[in-house]
Amino acid sequence: MNTPISALLDRKGSAVHSVAPTLSVFDAVAEMNRHRIGGILVLDGSRLVGMFTERDVLRRIVGAGLDPRRALVADVMTPNVITIAPEATIEDAMTIFSDKRCRRLPVVASGRLLGVVSIGDVTRWMADAHRAEAEHLRNYIAGGVPA
């Protein structure tokens, strides 16, 4: 899949949901629930400083017995987020998802956040591409599409 990440981002849109690092975990979870997402970017102004996910809640809040109303996102988020460039390919993203065991990649160019792609976005893209290829091959075999 040599398709650039920018094509996937164009298709899904560039909306980014984020919270401030000073927000309580309770409020960050409420924001994630409101958007029906499993992870949210942590921005300090426009600067990406971390990612906060359901896994962080389970391991670092529930597992540690912390009060989500008192704990701050900055204290339990995953810092140093792995990002991907818009010109990287879908195959590059799949490799990162597999090797780094992450589910979301912020798309960043020249220090500017352009959007986020998830493992689900990539899976949908691939499934659609495979369906289109199968349809093309069926048409070709049936004589409906010239080679």
Phi, psi and omega per residue, in radians:
M1 nan 1.655 -3.140
N2 -1.543 0.199 3.125
T3 -1.183 2.300 3.126
P4 -1.279 2.650 3.107
I5 -1.007 -0.555 -3.140
S6 -1.042 -0.587 3.110
A7 -1.170 -0.723 3.104
L8 -1.127 -0.731 3.137
L9 -1.148 -0.662 3.080
D10 -1.058 -0.693 -3.107
R11 -1.233 -0.794 -3.048
K12 -1.532 -0.362 -3.105
G13 1.762 2.865 -3.050
S14 -1.921 0.282 3.127
A15 -1.054 2.337 3.141
V16 -2.206 2.254 3.063
H17 -1.747 2.337 -3.086
S18 -2.557 2.843 3.037
V19 -2.350 2.836 3.078
A20 -1.473 2.642 3.127
P21 -1.144 -0.322 -3.121
T22 -1.523 -0.036 3.136
L23 -1.293 2.605 3.078
S24 -1.261 2.682 3.084
V25 -1.030 -0.692 3.126
F26 -0.992 -0.835 -3.135
D27 -1.211 -0.615 3.103
A28 -1.145 -0.724 3.100
V29 -1.127 -0.694 3.089
A30 -1.056 -0.706 3.111
E31 -1.148 -0.735 3.095
M32 -1.093 -0.756 3.124
N33 -1.112 -0.699 -3.141
R34 -1.058 -0.646 -3.133
H35 -1.636 -0.063 -3.127
R36 0.991 0.899 3.134
I37 -2.225 2.708 -3.090
G38 -1.713 -0.049 3.123
G39 -2.745 2.631 -3.094
I40 -2.449 2.493 3.119
L41 -1.296 2.600 3.077
V42 -1.940 2.027 -3.101
L43 -2.035 2.348 2.991
D44 -1.826 1.681 -2.948
G45 1.250 -2.061 3.079
S46 -1.859 0.068 -3.091
R47 -1.599 2.208 3.097
L48 -1.263 2.081 -3.123
V49 -2.039 -0.180 3.133
G50 3.091 -3.139 3.081
M51 -2.296 2.422 3.115
F52 -2.147 2.174 -3.035
T53 -2.260 2.964 3.055
E54 -0.979 -0.648 -3.140
R55 -1.102 -0.668 3.079
D56 -1.081 -0.698 3.116
V57 -1.079 -0.837 -3.094
L58 -1.140 -0.814 -3.057
R59 -1.385 -0.782 -2.950
R60 -1.712 -0.239 3.098
I61 -1.935 -1.151 -3.113
V62 -1.099 -0.856 -3.116
G63 -1.081 -0.556 -3.130
A64 -1.639 -0.036 3.120
G65 1.211 0.521 -3.138
L66 -1.520 2.704 3.093
D67 -1.484 2.008 -3.094
P68 -1.124 -0.334 3.110
R69 -1.376 -0.345 -3.110
R70 -1.834 -0.511 -3.113
A71 -1.284 2.455 3.109
L72 -1.691 2.609 3.113
V73 -0.961 -0.729 -3.115
A74 -0.986 -0.514 -3.080
D75 -1.432 -0.313 -3.044
V76 -2.232 -0.043 -3.134
M77 -1.259 2.918 3.012
T78 -1.613 1.972 3.128
P79 -1.438 3.120 3.069
N80 0.896 1.011 -3.084
V81 -1.194 2.398 3.040
I82 -1.292 2.296 3.137
T83 -2.097 3.003 3.114
I84 -2.396 2.572 3.135
A85 -1.486 2.652 -3.124
P86 -1.119 -0.444 3.135
E87 -1.485 -0.158 3.049
A88 -1.118 2.776 -3.081
T89 -1.672 2.895 3.062
I90 -1.066 -0.629 3.082
E91 -1.095 -0.693 3.076
D92 -1.043 -0.769 3.132
A93 -1.085 -0.755 3.131
M94 -1.054 -0.702 3.116
T95 -1.107 -0.764 3.120
I96 -1.113 -0.811 3.120
F97 -0.973 -0.753 -3.100
S98 -1.266 -0.885 -3.060
D99 -1.220 -0.696 -3.052
K100 -1.678 -0.084 3.113
R101 0.935 0.857 3.079
C102 -2.076 2.929 -3.058
R103 -2.102 -0.199 -3.097
R104 -2.418 2.474 3.096
L105 -2.279 2.015 2.998
P106 -1.145 2.426 3.111
V107 -1.697 2.090 -3.039
V108 -2.268 2.349 3.051
A109 -2.324 2.223 3.128
S110 0.897 0.723 3.117
G111 1.322 0.052 -3.114
R112 -1.843 2.274 3.128
L113 -1.327 2.131 -3.100
L114 -1.803 -0.368 -3.097
G115 2.808 -2.924 -3.141
V116 -2.419 2.398 2.988
V117 -2.046 2.481 -3.126
S118 -1.972 2.920 3.085
I119 -1.075 -0.567 3.076
G120 -1.154 -0.686 3.092
D121 -1.068 -0.775 -3.130
V122 -1.161 -0.727 3.125
T123 -1.087 -0.773 3.092
R124 -1.073 -0.762 3.129
W125 -1.021 -0.825 -3.118
M126 -1.143 -0.745 3.131
A127 -1.072 -0.751 3.109
D128 -1.121 -0.716 3.124
A129 -1.127 -0.712 3.130
H130 -1.179 -0.682 3.077
R131 -1.089 -0.763 -3.140
A132 -1.123 -0.713 3.121
E133 -1.146 -0.743 3.120
A134 -1.093 -0.728 3.108
E135 -1.110 -0.743 3.106
H136 -1.066 -0.773 -3.139
L137 -1.156 -0.700 3.076
R138 -1.053 -0.782 3.119
N139 -1.122 -0.693 3.128
Y140 -1.110 -0.795 -3.140
I141 -1.126 -0.666 -3.136
A142 -1.351 -0.088 3.104
G143 1.515 0.209 -3.085
G144 -1.527 -0.284 -3.109
V145 -2.235 2.227 3.112
P146 -1.212 2.626 -3.135
A147 -1.270 nan nan
